[in-house]
Structure formats: structure tokens, C-alpha cells
Amino acid sequence: MKILGIIPSRYASTRFPGKPLAMIAGKSMIQRVYEQASKSPSLTKVIVATDDSRIFENVQSFNGNVVMTSENHLNGTSRCWEALEQNGESYEAIVNIQGDEPFIDPEQIDQVAKLFKSNDIEIGTLVKKIQSKEELFNPNVVKAVFDRQKKAMYFSRQAIPFLRDKQPGEYIANHDFYKHIGIYGYRFDILKKIVKLKPAVMELAENLEQLRWLENGFKINVQITNKEAVSIDTPEDLLKLTNSA
């Protein structure tokens, strides 16, 4: 099976402008993501999809595959689609890899990619069990609920489900909660469809793009990972990472 790994990477960022080019032990963040993704045996090819010449040149400097995409994309999904069209090769599935996780585990990429061995998988992603009250009630940590077939039912910034008759401090001990790990896989024909969808009601309410797909009837299968995903959102995050290394 031919699977393309795409790393959307834009220069502009409200909290951390130029984040993809931030240096971590002598390598740019985007190079570290690219090298980790390239270790995944499930990916046929890895490319960076950017909107900035500085990132484009940086990827070229370490001999990575890169394409220049529009500055007008509102999300990584549509940027992935443009990169796929520019690439000009045929792939059965695409994995959208976050460009701000410099130490992403290749096994997590494989988990998503291997979902597409089953012909009925449309979209795939990962979740991880939440271990703390702080994480559960942090609106920046997206929570997911799924059915017995591991199909996503809903994603929210709130703690879901609500536990009646339990105090917040009792939630973790009385139920298994899961957070969303932001990596996606799409079957080719599904990606072609979802990039044409208009923003949906629940998506706008929660500011979560994946709710657009659910609201339009697309199925998102989840896999549970035990590995943490560390994303760099601010310069302070990067400082913490380098100080702990």
C-alpha cells in the first residue's frame, strides 16, 4: 500500500512565529519532525507542505522533500490536499503529521497508517488515556469519546462524558477518559471529499475541525496509544524541552 506522509508547516504563528525553524540541538524543528516521520516503515514517502520560502529552503538544505503551498489555507487538511495534488503521484492513503512534534514516535505514525489495511477505514487518528485531573479539565487538551468499534462519537474541549453525582476530583478514579493525539490518516477518496466541506456548527462551537467530518457523516476510527505526544506551542515550551533534555 502506498501511503504519503505530509507535514504541514507554516511560518506564521500567533504564539510562536517561525516555530518550524526553531533550533533544537543543532537541527530545526521541521527537520526533526521530518527525520522521525521518515523512520516509519509504513510511509512510502514524506514531504513538507509549507507556505514560506525560509522553511522551503531549510527543508531543501537537509535534502528533504518539500512543496510550496498557498498562504490561504485555514487548516492542515486542506494544505495536505494541495501538497498531494502538487506531488502528482498516486497514493491510497495520506497521513497528516503535526509539524510541531519534533520527537514524534514513528510507531504512532505506523499505528495510524496500518488502519488502512482495512478497506472500511475512512479517517484514522490516535487517543491516549488521561492520567490527571489537570489534563482532563484543561480546555487546550481535546478529549475524545468512541464506541465499542473504536469509532469516534465526539471530540470536545470539555471533560466528556459528564459524570453525574461525581466531583471533578473523582472523575479519573471512576471512568477512563481519553485525549486526542493530533495525527490524522485519510483514505485518498475521503480526503478529496472532506476538503470540500463547509465549516459545521459543532466545529465552530468547539473550534475543532474533526467535528466537521463527524457532523457530515464521515467515520473516524481511533487507536489507543500509550506514548505521549509532546508538541511545541510557545517559546516557553521549547525552553522547557531543551532544559529537560
Secondary structure, 3 states (H helix, E strand, C coil): CCEEEEEEECCCCCCCCCHHHCEECCEEHHHHHHHHHHCCCCCCEEEEEECCHHHHHHHHHCCCCEEECCCCCCCHHHHHHHHHHHHCCCCCEEEECCCCCCCCCHHHHHHHHHHHHCCCCCEEEEEEECCCHHHHCCCCCCEEEECCCCEEEEEECCCCCCCCCCCHHHHHHHCCCEEEEEEEEEEHHHHHHHCCCCCCHHHHHHCCCHHHHHHCCCCEEEEECCCCCCCCCCHHHHHHHHHHC
